[in-house]
């Protein structure tokens, strides 16, 4: 399993499509930095088929006032959760 | 040596996602590939998205004489970097075919992209 991180919003950059295209069926996606905007209910559809494998970083959500505004299907993790996800993955690939 | 499947490919996969000239990302990625190869790593390159334009034949230096990346691509064989994977969809989107490219490549259909990432223990994204 690969942990993919994405730090760009789907409204601002199409890189999320490259990330999705490169993801295997068990891979996970963690939204960080500006990427957490993709966790908003109106934008989460861009990550359609990732149910249970889509994460967003709490610290970056909080910094942007978005912590309470995430779509229900997004799994919110803090920095320790990020570490745990990294440990569980074979490797990490960043998309930026 | 051309590998038959992405599963038998090298240890390090370098993904190149940026076009030549517009930024230094492509050059940085190629530099990383050459350095890794010089240290004996088996390197695979994957040209993705806008990165496929790096392979278009007949590129030149920039209008102000800025160095292009074509000379570096032509050196890859000397470093035994000969597995060049290309995102077929990105070629299609740009109306490019293998005949437009300066080096022989292996086009990958969308499902094979994930397999390529999974098959390499190390992945660097540029």
Backbone of each chain as ProteinMPNN parsed JSONL, in Angstrom:
{"seq_chain_A": "XXXXXXXXXXXXXXXXXXXXXXXXXXXXXXXXXXXXXXXXXXXXXXXXXXXXXXXXXXXXXXXXXXXXXXXXXXXXXXXXXXXXXXXXXXXXXXXX", "coords_chain_A": {"N_chain_A": [[0.84, -1.199, 0.0], [0.549, 2.169, -0.876], [1.069, 5.388, 0.475], [-0.292, 8.287, -0.619], [0.327, 11.736, -0.8], [-1.278, 14.883, -1.102], [-1.032, 18.221, -1.925], [-2.416, 20.272, -3.135], [-5.308, 22.161, -4.022], [-8.277, 20.786, -5.518], [-9.625, 22.645, -7.058], [-7.767, 24.355, -7.937], [-5.651, 23.137, -9.137], [-4.865, 20.541, -11.431], [-3.472, 18.399, -10.59], [-4.427, 16.542, -8.829], [-5.726, 14.674, -10.341], [-3.71, 13.264, -11.575], [-2.621, 12.068, -9.353], [-4.757, 10.417, -8.569], [-4.891, 8.779, -10.814], [-2.59, 7.353, -10.553], [-2.935, 5.787, -8.386], [-3.22, 2.696, -6.701], [-5.599, -0.002, -5.977], [-5.624, -0.341, -3.173], [-4.315, 1.777, -2.184], [-3.795, 4.815, -0.272], [-4.991, 8.18, 0.164], [-3.842, 11.212, 1.359], [-4.864, 14.36, 2.229], [-3.17, 17.36, 2.397], [-1.911, 20.573, 3.561], [-2.821, 23.092, 1.193], [-4.28, 21.219, -0.07], [-6.254, 20.225, 1.626], [-8.588, 21.537, 1.15], [-9.984, 20.072, -0.638], [-11.435, 18.388, 0.912], [-13.822, 19.531, 1.528], [-17.401, 19.396, 1.463], [-18.479, 20.177, -1.021], [-16.458, 19.746, -2.785], [-15.424, 17.24, -2.497], [-16.299, 15.29, -4.163], [-14.542, 15.098, -6.27], [-12.828, 13.159, -5.531], [-14.067, 10.778, -5.841], [-14.073, 7.703, -5.729], [-12.798, 6.862, -3.421], [-13.665, 6.072, -0.954], [-13.192, 5.549, 2.463], [-10.485, 5.557, 2.129], [-9.59, 8.048, 1.978], [-8.045, 10.735, 3.415], [-7.61, 13.597, 5.598], [-5.547, 16.198, 6.831], [-5.693, 17.212, 10.124], [-4.477, 19.462, 11.398], [-3.95, 21.193, 9.263], [-6.493, 21.621, 8.298], [-7.652, 22.919, 10.516], [-6.106, 25.251, 10.655], [-7.081, 26.566, 8.502], [-9.671, 27.063, 9.136], [-11.424, 25.052, 8.519], [-12.011, 22.772, 9.86], [-14.468, 21.937, 10.98], [-15.976, 21.644, 8.772], [-15.703, 19.575, 7.038], [-16.421, 16.989, 4.634], [-18.41, 14.115, 5.467], [-17.371, 11.646, 4.742], [-14.66, 11.895, 4.721], [-11.69, 10.981, 6.315], [-10.392, 12.288, 9.127], [-7.176, 13.038, 10.246], [-4.622, 13.619, 12.719], [-1.28, 14.983, 13.206], [0.069, 12.834, 14.404], [-1.469, 10.781, 13.432], [-0.837, 10.973, 10.759], [1.797, 10.128, 10.9], [1.317, 7.481, 11.667], [-0.058, 6.527, 9.408], [1.984, 6.723, 7.574], [3.744, 4.843, 8.605], [2.284, 2.518, 8.18], [2.309, 2.306, 5.46], [3.99, 1.08, 2.492], [5.546, 2.829, 1.115], [5.812, 6.381, 0.53], [4.327, 8.745, -1.621], [4.552, 11.937, -2.938], [2.35, 14.379, -4.198], [2.268, 17.41, -5.886]], "CA_chain_A": [[0.0, 0.0, 0.0], [1.287, 3.435, -0.954], [0.395, 6.588, 0.963], [-0.09, 9.437, -1.503], [-0.074, 13.009, -0.202], [-1.642, 15.878, -2.127], [-1.071, 19.525, -1.245], [-3.059, 21.295, -3.972], [-6.763, 22.06, -4.066], [-8.762, 20.347, -6.833], [-10.121, 23.778, -7.85], [-6.649, 25.204, -8.328], [-4.653, 22.359, -9.863], [-5.353, 19.235, -11.882], [-2.541, 17.345, -10.178], [-5.147, 15.478, -8.109], [-6.092, 13.627, -11.307], [-2.521, 12.42, -11.741], [-2.514, 11.255, -8.146], [-5.787, 9.368, -8.627], [-4.553, 7.831, -11.887], [-1.432, 6.542, -10.156], [-3.258, 5.056, -7.156], [-3.704, 1.323, -6.762], [-6.883, -0.212, -5.295], [-5.508, -0.268, -1.709], [-3.559, 2.97, -1.81], [-4.517, 5.841, 0.477], [-4.675, 9.563, -0.196], [-3.927, 12.148, 2.483], [-4.877, 15.76, 1.8], [-2.414, 18.217, 3.319], [-1.757, 21.977, 3.14], [-3.988, 23.554, 0.435], [-5.037, 20.042, -0.508], [-7.381, 19.913, 2.521], [-9.822, 22.121, 0.619], [-10.685, 18.987, -1.324], [-12.268, 17.668, 1.878], [-15.117, 20.215, 1.648], [-18.472, 18.599, 0.846], [-18.72, 20.539, -2.425], [-15.302, 19.384, -3.625], [-14.957, 15.885, -2.22], [-16.695, 14.429, -5.295], [-13.378, 14.89, -7.136], [-12.105, 11.962, -5.07], [-15.201, 9.866, -5.847], [-14.101, 6.283, -5.384], [-11.789, 6.596, -2.392], [-14.337, 5.851, 0.333], [-12.393, 4.808, 3.444], [-9.045, 5.685, 1.857], [-9.332, 9.485, 1.807], [-7.73, 11.336, 4.705], [-7.212, 15.006, 5.569], [-4.741, 16.501, 8.019], [-6.448, 18.097, 11.011], [-3.787, 20.728, 11.647], [-4.11, 22.07, 8.103], [-7.918, 21.995, 8.277], [-7.882, 23.899, 11.583], [-5.453, 26.51, 10.295], [-7.893, 27.208, 7.469], [-11.05, 27.181, 9.61], [-12.244, 24.075, 7.804], [-12.085, 21.516, 10.617], [-15.853, 21.512, 11.171], [-16.698, 21.744, 7.506], [-15.308, 18.46, 6.173], [-17.402, 15.97, 4.252], [-18.428, 13.024, 6.455], [-16.601, 10.472, 4.3], [-13.226, 12.135, 4.842], [-11.142, 10.569, 7.61], [-9.496, 13.353, 9.584], [-6.103, 12.551, 11.107], [-3.68, 14.65, 13.141], [0.1, 14.691, 12.793], [0.384, 11.465, 14.826], [-2.147, 9.907, 12.467], [-0.005, 11.045, 9.555], [2.938, 9.232, 11.156], [0.812, 6.105, 11.647], [-0.333, 6.185, 8.006], [3.29, 6.541, 6.936], [4.285, 3.558, 9.075], [1.523, 1.414, 7.59], [2.518, 2.266, 4.01], [5.298, 0.617, 2.004], [6.267, 4.043, 0.77], [4.976, 7.571, 0.392], [4.547, 9.5, -2.858], [3.927, 13.271, -2.819], [1.834, 15.057, -5.401], [2.33, 18.83, -5.541]], "C_chain_A": [[0.881, 1.258, 0.0], [0.435, 4.54, -0.329], [0.739, 7.735, 0.013], [-0.483, 10.693, -0.73], [-0.296, 14.014, -1.323], [-1.764, 17.229, -1.441], [-1.667, 20.639, -2.104], [-4.562, 21.059, -3.986], [-7.215, 21.61, -5.454], [-9.296, 21.505, -7.677], [-8.967, 24.57, -8.452], [-5.677, 24.456, -9.234], [-5.246, 21.006, -10.253], [-4.448, 18.099, -11.422], [-3.27, 16.222, -9.437], [-5.512, 14.342, -9.052], [-4.913, 12.697, -11.567], [-2.367, 11.507, -10.532], [-3.513, 10.098, -8.206], [-5.427, 8.315, -9.668], [-3.431, 6.892, -11.454], [-1.721, 5.69, -8.925], [-3.752, 3.647, -7.438], [-4.953, 1.168, -5.898], [-6.819, -0.153, -3.766], [-4.82, 1.002, -1.244], [-4.449, 3.988, -1.097], [-4.074, 7.223, 0.021], [-4.881, 10.449, 1.02], [-3.833, 13.568, 1.936], [-4.148, 16.588, 2.837], [-2.334, 19.627, 2.737], [-2.998, 22.424, 2.352], [-4.848, 22.391, -0.066], [-6.263, 19.773, 0.354], [-8.686, 20.552, 2.032], [-10.643, 21.09, -0.124], [-11.583, 18.184, -0.406], [-13.629, 18.333, 2.068], [-16.197, 19.418, 0.915], [-18.678, 18.916, -0.635], [-17.583, 20.098, -3.346], [-14.903, 17.912, -3.516], [-15.315, 14.928, -3.356], [-15.522, 14.185, -6.252], [-12.625, 13.614, -6.771], [-13.048, 10.767, -4.973], [-15.047, 8.488, -5.25], [-13.139, 5.917, -4.253], [-12.382, 6.349, -1.013], [-13.463, 5.007, 1.279], [-10.893, 4.94, 3.254], [-8.648, 7.145, 1.673], [-9.199, 10.13, 3.181], [-7.433, 12.827, 4.525], [-6.526, 15.327, 6.894], [-5.413, 17.583, 8.864], [-5.786, 19.462, 11.186], [-3.984, 21.711, 10.482], [-5.568, 22.497, 7.93], [-8.168, 23.103, 9.292], [-7.3, 25.256, 11.216], [-6.291, 27.297, 9.286], [-9.35, 27.375, 7.884], [-11.979, 26.15, 9.007], [-12.503, 22.806, 8.608], [-13.513, 21.023, 10.773], [-16.631, 21.426, 9.873], [-16.389, 20.614, 6.529], [-16.484, 17.584, 5.79], [-17.266, 14.77, 5.19], [-17.525, 11.869, 6.043], [-15.087, 10.679, 4.397], [-12.755, 11.751, 6.25], [-10.111, 11.61, 8.034], [-8.458, 12.753, 10.533], [-5.227, 13.729, 11.537], [-2.259, 14.22, 12.755], [0.519, 13.28, 13.214], [-0.263, 10.45, 13.881], [-1.395, 9.841, 11.159], [1.186, 10.086, 9.708], [2.489, 7.774, 11.059], [0.542, 5.653, 10.207], [0.979, 5.903, 7.272], [3.897, 5.195, 7.305], [3.593, 2.385, 8.39], [1.797, 1.248, 6.101], [3.899, 1.699, 3.681], [6.172, 1.808, 1.668], [5.265, 5.179, 0.616], [5.333, 8.279, -0.914], [3.82, 10.836, -2.731], [3.501, 13.798, -4.175], [1.683, 16.52, -5.064], [2.243, 19.678, -6.79]], "O_chain_A": [[1.827, 1.376, 0.779], [-0.769, 4.619, -0.572], [1.903, 8.105, -0.141], [-1.523, 10.709, -0.071], [0.391, 14.002, -2.344], [-2.518, 17.37, -0.479], [-1.446, 21.819, -1.831], [-5.031, 19.921, -3.964], [-6.616, 21.999, -6.456], [-9.411, 21.367, -8.895], [-9.167, 25.365, -9.371], [-4.956, 25.077, -10.015], [-6.022, 20.411, -9.506], [-4.642, 16.953, -11.827], [-2.799, 15.085, -9.412], [-5.6, 13.187, -8.635], [-5.091, 11.494, -11.756], [-2.028, 10.331, -10.663], [-3.166, 8.95, -7.93], [-5.624, 7.119, -9.451], [-3.338, 5.765, -11.939], [-0.851, 4.949, -8.468], [-4.598, 3.435, -8.307], [-5.328, 2.089, -5.173], [-7.844, 0.061, -3.119], [-4.749, 1.272, -0.045], [-5.665, 4.025, -1.282], [-2.95, 7.417, -0.442], [-5.947, 10.445, 1.636], [-2.863, 13.934, 1.273], [-4.468, 16.527, 4.024], [-2.651, 19.846, 1.568], [-4.119, 22.166, 2.791], [-6.007, 22.579, -0.439], [-7.22, 19.159, -0.118], [-9.769, 20.148, 2.455], [-11.862, 21.219, -0.23], [-12.4, 17.389, -0.87], [-14.507, 17.755, 2.709], [-15.934, 18.832, -0.135], [-19.013, 18.027, -1.418], [-17.746, 20.083, -4.566], [-14.141, 17.403, -4.337], [-14.699, 13.871, -3.494], [-15.505, 13.182, -6.965], [-11.885, 13.058, -7.583], [-12.864, 9.87, -4.15], [-15.805, 8.122, -4.352], [-12.717, 4.765, -4.152], [-11.67, 6.411, -0.012], [-13.051, 3.899, 0.936], [-10.112, 4.498, 4.097], [-7.526, 7.45, 1.268], [-10.117, 10.078, 4.0], [-7.053, 13.266, 3.439], [-6.887, 14.789, 7.941], [-5.665, 18.697, 8.405], [-6.454, 20.494, 11.128], [-4.163, 22.91, 10.696], [-5.843, 23.605, 7.469], [-8.814, 24.104, 8.981], [-7.931, 26.29, 11.44], [-6.222, 28.524, 9.222], [-10.179, 27.785, 7.072], [-13.194, 26.348, 8.983], [-13.134, 21.872, 8.113], [-13.757, 19.819, 10.708], [-17.833, 21.161, 9.887], [-16.754, 20.673, 5.355], [-17.442, 17.458, 6.553], [-16.171, 14.444, 5.649], [-16.97, 11.184, 6.901], [-14.319, 9.742, 4.178], [-13.355, 12.154, 7.246], [-9.085, 11.786, 7.378], [-8.8, 12.057, 11.489], [-5.104, 14.715, 10.811], [-2.068, 13.218, 12.066], [1.238, 12.601, 12.48], [0.315, 9.408, 13.573], [-1.319, 8.79, 10.524], [1.533, 9.343, 8.79], [3.167, 6.94, 10.459], [0.874, 4.528, 9.835], [1.074, 4.979, 6.464], [4.476, 4.499, 6.471], [4.229, 1.384, 8.06], [1.551, 0.183, 5.537], [4.842, 1.813, 4.464], [7.38, 1.8, 1.905], [4.052, 4.971, 0.578], [6.508, 8.394, -1.265], [2.622, 10.872, -2.452], [4.219, 13.668, -5.167], [1.043, 16.861, -4.069], [2.278, 20.906, -6.706]]}, "seq_chain_B": "XXXXXXXXXXXXXXXXXXXXXXXXXXXXXXXXXXXXXXXXXXXXXXXXXXXXXXXXXXXXXXXXXXXXXXXXXXXXXXXXXXXXXXXXXXXXXXXXXXXXXXXXXXXXXXXXXXXXXXXXXXXXXX", "coords_chain_B": {"N_chain_B": [[18.738, -2.744, -22.151], [15.447, -3.732, -22.507], [12.74, -3.791, -20.326], [10.231, -6.264, -19.823], [7.913, -6.109, -18.318], [6.314, -3.907, -15.984], [6.607, -4.933, -13.519], [9.066, -6.155, -13.379], [10.799, -4.141, -13.32], [13.161, -1.472, -12.424], [14.849, -0.264, -9.334], [14.387, 2.299, -8.523], [11.938, 4.637, -9.162], [11.41, 7.414, -11.092], [9.253, 10.021, -11.399], [8.279, 12.173, -13.89], [6.738, 15.155, -14.329], [6.598, 17.607, -15.445], [6.887, 20.128, -18.01], [9.528, 20.859, -20.415], [11.67, 23.773, -20.167], [9.686, 25.6, -18.973], [9.902, 25.479, -16.173], [12.159, 24.472, -13.528], [11.716, 21.901, -12.781], [11.7, 19.557, -14.398], [14.384, 19.33, -15.154], [15.527, 19.028, -12.627], [14.474, 16.54, -11.893], [15.581, 14.867, -13.841], [18.262, 15.23, -13.239], [18.353, 14.043, -10.709], [17.838, 11.436, -11.49], [20.125, 10.809, -13.017], [22.132, 11.066, -11.113], [21.406, 9.059, -9.297], [21.67, 6.834, -10.956], [24.381, 6.978, -11.481], [25.321, 6.234, -9.046], [24.82, 3.594, -9.109], [22.191, 2.736, -8.942], [19.284, 1.127, -10.243], [17.403, 2.715, -12.522], [14.154, 3.81, -13.367], [12.249, 5.786, -15.573], [9.261, 7.653, -15.497], [7.169, 9.292, -17.55], [4.743, 11.636, -17.175], [1.524, 13.202, -17.511], [1.988, 16.625, -18.268], [4.658, 16.194, -18.464], [5.215, 14.448, -20.559], [5.807, 15.971, -22.737], [8.438, 16.502, -22.618], [9.679, 14.624, -24.107], [9.325, 15.126, -26.751], [10.53, 15.222, -30.049], [13.232, 17.052, -31.67], [13.697, 19.343, -30.088], [14.96, 22.495, -28.936], [17.446, 24.828, -27.655], [16.367, 27.453, -25.358], [14.786, 30.662, -26.278], [16.547, 32.64, -25.395], [18.846, 31.339, -25.356], [18.857, 29.529, -23.275], [19.695, 26.472, -21.747], [18.308, 23.453, -22.955], [16.517, 20.354, -22.208], [16.842, 18.214, -23.838], [19.517, 17.331, -24.573], [20.263, 16.07, -22.181], [18.405, 13.988, -22.035], [19.262, 12.508, -24.184], [21.536, 11.461, -23.16], [20.798, 9.507, -21.409], [20.955, 6.76, -22.013], [23.64, 6.22, -21.782], [23.929, 6.135, -19.097], [22.739, 3.816, -18.504], [19.99, 4.064, -18.254], [17.273, 2.92, -19.438], [14.672, 2.214, -19.344], [11.922, 3.688, -20.175], [8.986, 4.865, -19.286], [5.744, 5.833, -20.352], [2.906, 7.825, -19.897], [0.18, 6.909, -21.503], [-2.294, 8.127, -21.89], [-1.733, 10.817, -21.5], [-0.159, 11.338, -23.717], [-2.073, 10.918, -25.741], [-3.928, 12.955, -25.145], [-2.529, 15.123, -25.999], [-2.269, 14.744, -28.649], [-0.057, 13.316, -29.468], [2.196, 10.791, -30.689], [4.163, 7.755, -30.465], [5.916, 8.079, -32.553], [6.503, 10.742, -32.583], [8.358, 11.146, -30.685], [11.622, 11.426, -29.168], [12.992, 9.29, -28.146], [12.85, 5.692, -27.727], [9.965, 4.435, -26.139], [7.906, 3.005, -23.513], [4.572, 2.858, -23.653], [2.055, 3.319, -21.167], [-1.062, 2.119, -20.193], [-3.843, 3.512, -18.301], [-4.413, 1.674, -15.981], [-1.942, 0.485, -15.609], [-0.269, 2.372, -14.59], [-0.486, 2.601, -11.797], [0.496, 0.104, -11.166], [3.145, 0.37, -11.92], [4.096, 2.195, -10.024], [3.734, 0.693, -7.713], [5.519, -1.357, -8.163], [8.095, -0.437, -7.807], [10.533, -0.013, -5.311], [11.371, 2.502, -4.472], [10.099, 5.742, -4.983], [10.231, 8.775, -6.611], [8.88, 11.965, -7.043], [8.626, 14.364, -9.496]], "CA_chain_B": [[17.79, -3.854, -22.005], [14.074, -3.271, -22.307], [12.023, -4.7, -19.441], [8.971, -6.69, -20.405], [6.748, -5.671, -17.544], [6.695, -2.96, -14.943], [6.91, -5.708, -12.31], [10.477, -6.544, -13.366], [11.573, -2.927, -13.53], [14.251, -1.142, -11.504], [14.648, -0.01, -7.901], [13.973, 3.689, -8.296], [11.067, 5.201, -10.198], [11.346, 8.876, -11.06], [8.104, 10.495, -12.172], [8.524, 13.512, -14.44], [5.392, 15.663, -14.619], [6.658, 19.0, -15.903], [7.386, 20.362, -19.359], [10.829, 21.529, -20.464], [11.75, 25.234, -20.305], [8.806, 26.409, -18.13], [10.345, 25.469, -14.783], [13.344, 23.609, -13.427], [11.323, 20.589, -12.244], [12.123, 18.465, -15.277], [15.838, 19.201, -15.033], [15.802, 18.472, -11.29], [14.142, 15.116, -11.915], [16.59, 14.175, -14.657], [19.514, 15.244, -12.46], [18.227, 13.011, -9.67], [17.946, 10.138, -12.17], [21.518, 10.59, -13.405], [22.922, 10.863, -9.901], [21.077, 7.727, -8.777], [22.258, 5.842, -11.866], [25.834, 7.031, -11.295], [25.591, 5.485, -7.813], [24.53, 2.185, -9.318], [20.771, 2.387, -8.84], [18.551, 0.86, -11.491], [16.423, 3.799, -12.56], [13.094, 3.847, -14.369], [11.592, 7.089, -15.67], [7.86, 7.654, -15.919], [6.744, 10.616, -18.015], [3.333, 11.705, -16.828], [0.928, 14.521, -17.725], [2.759, 17.567, -19.079], [6.015, 15.664, -18.584], [5.45, 13.743, -21.826], [6.32, 16.904, -23.743], [9.903, 16.461, -22.535], [10.18, 13.622, -25.053], [9.073, 15.523, -28.139], [11.781, 15.336, -30.812], [13.617, 18.321, -32.305], [13.688, 20.498, -29.192], [16.167, 23.326, -29.026], [17.662, 25.711, -26.506], [15.358, 28.507, -25.26], [15.031, 31.832, -27.135], [17.7, 33.401, -24.895], [19.986, 30.424, -25.266], [18.799, 28.665, -22.096], [19.881, 25.054, -22.054], [17.13, 22.587, -22.898], [16.742, 19.067, -21.547], [17.047, 17.145, -24.82], [20.846, 16.702, -24.465], [20.273, 15.166, -21.019], [17.654, 12.78, -22.404], [20.083, 11.71, -25.099], [22.598, 10.826, -22.371], [20.255, 8.514, -20.471], [21.421, 5.407, -22.356], [25.008, 6.093, -21.254], [23.781, 5.843, -17.667], [21.909, 2.6, -18.435], [18.575, 4.336, -17.966], [16.617, 2.661, -20.722], [13.237, 1.942, -19.195], [11.209, 4.96, -20.209], [7.54, 4.621, -19.307], [5.012, 7.043, -20.707], [1.467, 7.857, -19.664], [-0.428, 6.911, -22.842], [-3.392, 9.083, -21.915], [-1.153, 12.16, -21.649], [0.212, 11.453, -25.145], [-3.316, 11.047, -26.51], [-4.508, 14.287, -24.899], [-1.743, 16.125, -26.726], [-2.182, 14.351, -30.052], [1.296, 12.827, -29.749], [2.378, 9.337, -30.771], [5.555, 7.342, -30.251], [6.716, 8.571, -33.682], [6.866, 12.141, -32.334], [9.257, 11.196, -29.529], [13.017, 11.285, -29.554], [13.538, 8.03, -27.636], [11.844, 4.626, -27.641], [9.3, 4.442, -24.836], [6.837, 2.025, -23.302], [3.346, 3.521, -23.214], [1.289, 2.625, -20.133], [-2.482, 2.432, -20.049], [-4.084, 3.975, -16.924], [-4.247, 0.726, -14.86], [-0.531, 0.106, -15.451], [0.45, 3.425, -13.863], [-0.441, 2.21, -10.386], [1.378, -1.067, -11.075], [4.52, 0.861, -12.01], [4.458, 2.768, -8.717], [3.793, -0.383, -6.73], [6.625, -2.27, -8.466], [9.395, 0.144, -7.472], [10.658, 0.263, -3.873], [11.529, 3.941, -4.236], [9.442, 6.584, -5.981], [10.423, 10.22, -6.428], [7.946, 12.654, -7.918], [9.087, 15.713, -9.887]], "C_chain_B": [[16.397, -3.308, -21.72], [13.348, -4.271, -21.408], [10.654, -5.015, -20.024], [7.758, -6.212, -19.616], [7.225, -4.729, -16.457], [7.087, -3.693, -13.667], [8.392, -6.084, -12.232], [11.389, -5.326, -13.461], [12.482, -2.623, -12.337], [13.866, -0.827, -10.075], [14.056, 1.373, -7.643], [13.129, 4.162, -9.481], [11.063, 6.713, -10.037], [10.219, 9.321, -11.982], [8.38, 11.93, -12.6], [7.195, 14.064, -14.934], [5.408, 17.064, -15.203], [7.314, 19.116, -17.275], [8.781, 20.976, -19.309], [10.652, 23.053, -20.528], [10.927, 26.028, -19.294], [9.25, 26.503, -16.683], [11.571, 24.572, -14.709], [13.003, 22.203, -12.95], [11.836, 19.433, -13.091], [13.627, 18.228, -15.145], [16.222, 18.58, -13.69], [15.567, 16.963, -11.274], [15.173, 14.322, -12.698], [17.926, 14.129, -13.926], [19.483, 14.153, -11.394], [18.41, 11.624, -10.285], [19.404, 9.827, -12.497], [22.387, 10.316, -12.183], [22.681, 9.458, -9.355], [21.74, 6.649, -9.633], [23.774, 5.799, -11.687], [26.243, 6.293, -10.02], [25.107, 4.038, -7.899], [23.084, 1.769, -9.129], [20.21, 2.077, -10.224], [17.388, 1.83, -11.551], [15.423, 3.591, -13.693], [12.529, 5.26, -14.386], [10.146, 6.892, -16.108], [7.471, 9.088, -16.278], [5.222, 10.674, -17.939], [2.802, 13.091, -17.146], [1.789, 15.359, -18.663], [4.193, 17.076, -19.324], [6.276, 14.953, -19.902], [6.032, 14.676, -22.885], [7.852, 16.992, -23.694], [10.488, 15.565, -23.617], [10.002, 14.018, -26.511], [10.4, 15.787, -28.854], [12.009, 16.762, -31.3], [13.465, 19.531, -31.388], [15.005, 21.245, -29.313], [16.399, 24.035, -27.691], [16.545, 26.76, -26.496], [15.731, 29.713, -26.108], [16.226, 32.676, -26.677], [18.913, 32.497, -24.703], [19.982, 29.535, -24.045], [18.911, 27.204, -22.523], [18.564, 24.294, -21.98], [17.465, 21.295, -22.186], [16.998, 17.94, -22.542], [18.443, 16.514, -24.728], [20.929, 15.729, -23.284], [19.545, 13.869, -21.348], [18.492, 11.882, -23.303], [21.216, 10.984, -24.365], [22.109, 9.665, -21.519], [20.813, 7.121, -20.728], [22.818, 5.162, -21.79], [25.006, 5.746, -19.774], [22.943, 4.578, -17.446], [20.483, 2.877, -17.964], [17.832, 4.12, -19.279], [15.181, 2.192, -20.574], [12.52, 3.273, -19.071], [9.72, 4.652, -20.357], [6.823, 5.932, -19.586], [3.519, 6.825, -20.482], [0.773, 8.014, -21.031], [-1.522, 7.975, -22.967], [-2.879, 10.512, -22.129], [-0.698, 12.388, -23.089], [-1.034, 11.719, -25.967], [-3.896, 12.448, -26.385], [-3.809, 15.36, -25.717], [-1.589, 15.786, -28.198], [-0.799, 13.857, -30.436], [1.286, 11.299, -29.862], [3.858, 9.042, -30.563], [6.462, 7.892, -31.354], [7.175, 10.016, -33.467], [7.97, 12.261, -31.287], [10.694, 10.877, -29.922], [13.655, 9.996, -29.064], [12.45, 6.963, -27.649], [11.268, 4.534, -26.233], [8.323, 3.289, -24.741], [5.595, 2.733, -22.815], [2.606, 2.672, -22.191], [-0.157, 3.087, -20.166], [-2.736, 2.786, -18.586], [-3.895, 2.915, -15.838], [-2.786, 0.35, -14.596], [0.275, 1.15, -14.683], [0.612, 3.03, -12.4], [0.504, 1.027, -10.194], [2.837, -0.627, -11.108], [4.975, 1.442, -10.674], [4.65, 1.658, -7.689], [5.061, -1.226, -6.909], [7.994, -1.728, -8.065], [9.476, 0.457, -5.983], [10.795, 1.749, -3.554], [10.851, 4.707, -5.363], [9.728, 8.042, -5.646], [9.589, 10.94, -7.477], [8.478, 14.056, -8.222], [8.081, 16.368, -10.811]], "O_chain_B": [[16.206, -2.516, -20.798], [13.34, -5.468, -21.695], [10.005, -4.164, -20.632], [6.702, -5.945, -20.189], [8.39, -4.752, -16.061], [7.809, -3.15, -12.83], [8.916, -6.306, -11.14], [12.597, -5.457, -13.656], [12.566, -3.394, -11.381], [12.739, -1.072, -9.643], [13.325, 1.584, -6.676], [13.55, 4.094, -10.635], [10.746, 7.228, -8.965], [10.225, 9.038, -13.18], [8.677, 12.792, -11.772], [6.591, 13.508, -15.851], [4.351, 17.651, -15.435], [8.174, 18.316, -17.646], [9.178, 21.546, -18.292], [9.587, 23.543, -20.905], [11.41, 27.043, -18.792], [8.998, 27.515, -16.028], [11.976, 23.981, -15.71], [13.904, 21.392, -12.735], [12.346, 18.445, -12.562], [14.085, 17.091, -15.038], [17.109, 17.73, -13.613], [16.359, 16.207, -10.713], [15.589, 13.241, -12.28], [18.638, 13.126, -13.979], [20.461, 13.431, -11.201], [19.045, 10.749, -9.696], [19.866, 8.706, -12.278], [23.263, 9.451, -12.209], [23.623, 8.752, -8.996], [22.296, 5.681, -9.115], [24.382, 4.73, -11.734], [27.361, 5.79, -9.916], [24.998, 3.347, -6.886], [22.775, 0.577, -9.15], [20.602, 2.673, -11.227], [16.484, 1.771, -10.717], [15.789, 3.247, -14.816], [12.348, 5.868, -13.332], [9.851, 6.07, -16.975], [7.447, 9.975, -15.425], [4.517, 9.873, -18.553], [3.548, 14.066, -17.062], [2.254, 14.886, -19.699], [4.849, 17.497, -20.276], [7.426, 14.855, -20.332], [6.679, 14.218, -23.827], [8.479, 17.499, -24.624], [11.647, 15.72, -24.002], [10.476, 13.321, -27.408], [11.275, 16.481, -28.334], [11.085, 17.574, -31.334], [13.14, 20.624, -31.853], [16.021, 20.694, -29.737], [15.646, 23.858, -26.734], [15.854, 26.941, -27.499], [16.853, 29.797, -26.608], [16.849, 33.355, -27.493], [19.864, 32.833, -23.998], [20.97, 28.851, -23.777], [18.314, 26.768, -23.507], [17.791, 24.478, -21.04], [18.551, 21.144, -21.629], [17.334, 16.826, -22.139], [18.56, 15.29, -24.796], [21.584, 14.69, -23.375], [20.001, 12.784, -20.989], [18.441, 10.656, -23.2], [21.782, 10.019, -24.878], [22.916, 8.918, -20.966], [21.111, 6.383, -19.789], [23.145, 4.051, -21.373], [25.949, 5.145, -19.26], [22.495, 4.31, -16.331], [19.848, 2.021, -17.349], [17.767, 5.012, -20.124], [14.542, 1.815, -21.556], [12.51, 3.9, -18.012], [9.261, 4.232, -21.419], [7.234, 6.996, -19.124], [2.959, 5.785, -20.83], [0.778, 9.09, -21.629], [-1.658, 8.632, -23.999], [-3.495, 11.309, -22.837], [-0.831, 13.49, -23.622], [-1.058, 12.632, -26.793], [-4.303, 13.056, -27.375], [-4.407, 16.371, -26.083], [-0.86, 16.467, -28.92], [-0.402, 13.963, -31.596], [0.485, 10.614, -29.225], [4.69, 9.948, -30.495], [7.644, 8.142, -31.117], [8.13, 10.463, -34.102], [8.464, 13.359, -31.031], [10.944, 10.151, -30.884], [14.745, 9.639, -29.511], [11.263, 7.284, -27.589], [12.01, 4.555, -25.251], [7.957, 2.676, -25.743], [5.557, 3.173, -21.666], [2.534, 1.45, -22.327], [-0.444, 4.284, -20.166], [-1.948, 2.414, -17.716], [-3.259, 3.221, -14.83], [-2.438, -0.055, -13.487], [1.363, 0.861, -14.185], [1.704, 3.114, -11.837], [1.222, 0.948, -9.197], [3.672, -1.191, -10.401], [6.104, 1.208, -10.243], [5.597, 1.676, -6.902], [5.611, -1.744, -5.937], [8.958, -2.49, -7.991], [8.589, 1.118, -5.443], [10.381, 2.2, -2.485], [11.002, 4.375, -6.539], [9.49, 8.486, -4.523], [9.592, 10.57, -8.651], [8.746, 14.837, -7.309], [8.289, 17.501, -11.246]]}, "name": "protein", "num_of_chains": 2, "seq": "XXXXXXXXXXXXXXXXXXXXXXXXXXXXXXXXXXXXXXXXXXXXXXXXXXXXXXXXXXXXXXXXXXXXXXXXXXXXXXXXXXXXXXXXXXXXXXXXXXXXXXXXXXXXXXXXXXXXXXXXXXXXXXXXXXXXXXXXXXXXXXXXXXXXXXXXXXXXXXXXXXXXXXXXXXXXXXXXXXXXXXXXXXXXXXXXXXXXXXXXXXXXXXXXXXXXXXXXXXXXXX"}
